[in-house]
Amino acid sequence: MVARRNPAVPRRTVHVAGCPVQTTVTARPAVARRWLYTTLWLQRRRLYSSASGGGGLTVGLGVQWTPPPYRTRLPAGVEPRPGTLQLCVGNRCIVFQLARAGAGAAPQILRRFLSDGRVTFAGYYVASDCRKLRAHHGLEVESTLELCGATGRRASLAAMAEALLEIRHGVEKSAAAGRSRWDGPKLSRKQVRYAVVDAYLSCRLGVHLRRRAAAAVMAVDREDSEAEYYYPDEDDDGVRSTASREEEAPEEEEGDYDEHRRDWDGFLGGNGRRDDDWDEAAVDDHLYDSVFACALSCTTQCEPSICSPWC
């Protein structure tokens, strides 16, 4: 029996607030890389729209670590080592087992994604999570959105989801799982759900808060435009036209990875490499840039020879 060169990405479905979240749990950098490439491809136009005044991309971020016993509490100023890094975009989530991936195993594509200013990472105590990623893995997060205190007072993610998103059910998670061992070889179902609920709610809340902030800015701009219209300068002969607003970039439908698996398998398998060999920074950088080159060509004239396999 011949082993497949590029097996399907392992996934499971976790239901959060009635939404099926397609979840990838892995300690393999190659699988994390594939998830990120697919995310970039699905969200390429939203990312590229940020260059023309668009809002960019909002990603839910969370970090879990194994809390030490009281007798071995970490010294002051020492950050706990992250066990997992979870990211969520829409209804797609990955739980990357950093503790099991090995030292320096974070792929270059992950580093570029976290440091991309077009991506806003929303999280609960996100600054603390970023310090842990920086201290132990050298991962720098460029743009963050703090969710703690978003309702004007300190509240849990579930309480904020109820107040801002009217989500009242389906976000339950085990408190014991949060205090469990996150650096083990295999995560339990309760641990996976705990991580996915945090990342999914962080993403939903981040999108809501950013849209609310953008709406407030647009309302102020509209008031300024109306004031200019009704009170024109004398040199304008009593006529002034308001500036037209750029239309927001259309949202990219996420779709399903299965629809694009054939193109991905052909592309990733055609270069003669195994998935585990995809650790070269040059390859990651080239393909990362290719996503946005495709997004630019798609906004003008899409040519299969240019965009393949992205389109």
C-alpha positions, -999 to +999 in steps of 0.1 A: +000+000+000+014+034-010+013+061+016-002+094+005+023+122+002-001+148+014-028+133+036-059+153+044-056+177+073-070+161+104-101+180+116-129+177+141-161+198+146-167+216+178-201+233+182-199+267+199-231+287+204-248+265+177-220+271+152-200+242+139-163+252+142-140+232+120-110+226+143-075+213+136-055+200+165-019+193+157+017+194+170+031+192+134+044+225+119+036+212+084-001+209+093-001+243+110+015+257+079-012+242+056-039+256+078-024+291+076-019+289+038-056+280+034-066+308+058-046+333+038-061+321+006-097+323+018-091+357+034-067+372+008-091+399-004-100+410+031-063+413+039-055+431+007-084+455+012-067+470+042-043+488+019-072+508+004-089+517+037-105+483+045-106+469+079-083+440+074-087+407+091-097+399+127-084+367+143-092+353+177-061+344+197-055+324+228-027+307+247-030+279+272-003+268+296+000+243+324-003+262+357+025+250+381+017+238+416+019+263+444+052+249+457+069+254+423+055+288+415+075+306+388+098+334+400+086+370+395+089+382+359+091+346+344+064+338+319+049+303+319+057+283+288+028+281+264+014+247+258-009+256+229-016+285+206-051+287+192-062+309+164-098+313+150-110+329+118-147+327+111-156+291+118-121+277+113-099+271+143-065+256+149-050+244+182-013+242+177+005+223+204+036+244+207+050+225+237+050+193+216+063+208+184+098+212+196+121+242+201+122+265+171+094+246+153+071+275+147+071+279+109+080+311+092+045+315+079+032+317+115+058+343+123+048+364+093+011+360+100+014+371+137+036+401+127+014+412+097-001+446+105-031+439+084-042+413+109-057+422+143-055+396+170-082+398+196-079+381+229-087+381+266-056+395+284-039+394+250-008+413+262-001+385+286-004+359+258+019+379+236+046+380+263+045+343+267+049+337+229+077+362+227+096+349+257+096+312+248+092+311+210+103+345+198+069+352+182+060+388+178+024+399+175+021+432+157-015+443+161-037+433+191-072+441+205-078+437+242-112+423+250-110+425+288-131+454+299-149+458+266-182+461+283-170+488+307-163+464+335-143+432+341-163+402+328-156+368+314-157+360+277-191+343+282-205+373+299-192+397+272-206+374+245-240+375+262-240+413+266-226+422+232-235+393+209-266+380+227-250+345+229-265+328+260-260+291+253-235+268+238-203+284+253-199+262+283-165+249+291-148+229+319-131+250+345-110+219+354-097+217+318-083+252+321-062+241+350-051+208+334-019+198+317-016+215+283+018+202+274+009+165+272+011+144+240-027+144+235-054+169+244-087+157+258-120+166+243-127+190+272-093+207+266-100+211+229-134+226+235-120+250+261-094+263+237-119+265+207-145+283+228-120+310+239-106+315+203-141+315+187-156+340+211-125+362+209-129+363+171-166+371+173-161+398+199-131+413+181-152+415+148-181+431+167-159+457+185-140+467+154-172+471+134-187+492+161-156+514+162-156+518+124-193+527+125-186+554+151-158+569+129-181+568+098-208+586+118-184+614+128-172+617+092-208+619+080-216+647+104-185+666+092-195+661+056-230+674+063-216+704+081-195+713+051-224+708+028-248+731+047-221+757+055-199+760+024-171+785+020-177+818+003-154+809-026-175+779-035-204+800-049-228+783-025-222+748-040-202+721-025-203+684-032-195+658-006-168+633-011-179+599-022-170+571+001-152+540-010-173+509-009-162+483+016-144+454+002-168+424-002-164+398+024-147+366+012-168+335+016-149+310+037-162+279+019-148+246+029-113+232+026-125+201+009-135+221-022-098+231-027-081+200-014-074+187-050-056+219-060-037+220-027-026+183-029-014+188-065+005+219-056+021+208-024+028+173-037+042+184-071+074+200-056+088+166-045+088+175-009+072+158+021+050+179+043+075+175+072+102+191+050+083+224+046+104+244+070+124+266+047+118+303+053+123+311+017+095+289+006+071+303+033+080+339+023+075+332-014+041+316-010+030+342+016+037+370-010+021+350-037-013+351-019-014+389-021+000+390-057-030+368-066-053+391-046-041+421-066-045+403-100-080+391-090-091+427-085-081+435-120-080+406-144-077+370-131-055+348-152-053+311-143-016+311-152-009+338-126-033+328-098-030+290-098-033+273-074-048+302-053-078+308-076 
